[in-house]
Amino acid sequence: DGRLRFSRQSVVYKSSKTGKVDSISAPELSLAQWRRVCFGHGIKLATSSGHVYKYDGFKDSDFERISAFFKANYKVELTEKDMCVKGWNWGTAKFSGPLLSFDINDSPAFEIPLANVSQCTTGKNEVTVEFHQNDDAEVSLMEMRFYVPPTTGDDGTDPVEVFSQNVLSRADVIQATGDAVCIFKELQCLTPRGRYDIRIYPTFLHLHGKTFDYKIPYTTVLRLFLLPHKDQRQMFFVISLDPPIKQGQTRYHFLILLFSKDEDVSLTLNMSEEEVERRFDGKLNKNMSGSLYEMVSRVMKALVNRKITVPGNFQGHSGAQCITCSYKASSGLLYPLERGFIYVHKPPVHLRFEEISCVNFARGTTTTRSFDFEIETKQGNQYTFSSIEREEYGKLFDFVNAKKLSIKNRGLKEEIKAKDGYSDSDEDEHDAYLERMKEEGKIREEGDSEGDSDESFNPGEEEDDIAEEYDSNASESDSEAEDGESEDEGKKKKVEKKPKKAVKEKKERKPRKEKKAKDAGAPKRPMSAYMLWLNSSRERIKAENPGISVTEISKKAGEMWKQLDRGRREEWEKKAEEAKRQYDKAVKEYKESGRGAAASAGKEKKKKGGKAEEKRKSAAEKEREKGGNESFKSKEFISSEESSSESEHDKGKKRKVKSGEEGPPWHSSAII
């Protein structure tokens, strides 16, 4: 995916994923074709230098506009070219520039960009073409075989060899021919890990290690970075690659070299002085000397012809141009650059400001001495850089703010300022969670100290009047009252618990509101315009998209409804209005007939009656249980009860009166 812009001077395409820019100047354009492709339409552009560019994703309606623009500004006719869709597998192979076109009756069936070819081998009457694996695609075309009929050419050449030579002359098959411009021995490489000899050739870079060899064409180099280490004694040299170098299933999007600042080298290029001057235009000299990292970066800059990115004006709390942090449980360094962020080294991450949606400052999960820096991209990916020292917060926040990046929790800055920033002591900070837990602990302790939480089960007795030793309202004895200043009293006072705190009475919960009973006979509510349209279009959507799920149908329908023209939408809205009028009319008639009110009133009455009956039943059962327990008392128990203290007798009377009023006659006589 990317953005294609047609201007009067050039055609510019910028990739959304890598930020790589392809620019074709207007005078270079020699051919423009409009073609039908898999999804929609595409444009094929060819330049006078032999390069071919193809862009897809156009609509049929775009043809007239683009054709007129090309004719007016580029003086090139946008011609329509039909592809052959017969499905035949024999035809004519034509080599035109960097493309192999397989034509059937002068119409192309398919085209192969020869730059994607990794190897070409020949057999008897057969040519096998192998391709580079595409990591962005779920399925990759790895190999294609062409059968070449056994005919001899006019000059006696073998057609299989001619075919193979045509492919190899334009294919991306790197062959180490000639001498290297220069060689750097035993350089420390972090990604891929190991020590490698780096041989610099005019068109590619050769990494030669003990186990693996990598050949990197300069055309795959996107960017170069030179980054100082936090210790100020080492330097990182980072080469960004697209497509990446591959080792089995592993992909290396970055080549990271680590240099010591103290390491110097004298370098002599394997070229004459005139050739060096002519090729590099003063950027390099035949004999050079200096720091090793300077020599490598200087040679790479001249050969790749790309600028080297260095850290900008950012300076952290320690004075370094980077921040120590962790990414995916591995510690590394985050460099805020002028146009993005880069993290080294495992795994390396480069994020441009233009692909960042927003950033977020989050509190550290394990300790308050650090915080997390989260970056969310427009593609929906999230990168979390954790364990950043809190002293770095102010500098990083100001940098992000200056670059006008969207910050999710902007209010956090003011909150931290109010607390005087990230202080050195954790004790100074107010921890709301800790305070809440302390309060809950106090309430729990007070609840345990209350005596009324656990009661003995004595249905016929109330609380004893005897004061407990540790009760707050316990009355002191006469001797204690006289001897108020004695040591014993002092000891007892120490033993006594503090007066109980008034426990807040629990608020009575409000009774839940009864849900309105649904009236089965009432008219059904009408559908909205969208739902009416969806019901009529559902089968059509299923037919157009076989195997589509229910959720995908809803998503697809939503998009189609948005794109529906005004006239069609008004038609469905009128239908919805008509349905609403019919519904209102039906509801009015239903209410006037009295069916709705009578049904709801009957149900309500039934509910209330049922609840009252349940209450009466439960009260009667409780009284029976109470009476049942007392009716089994023996004569001895009754006589001993009568001879109890006066206060007990009074309580008994009160209880008897109550039971006589509420309970049945046999219950009260049994107690008497």
Disulfide bonds with the S-S distance in Angstrom:
none
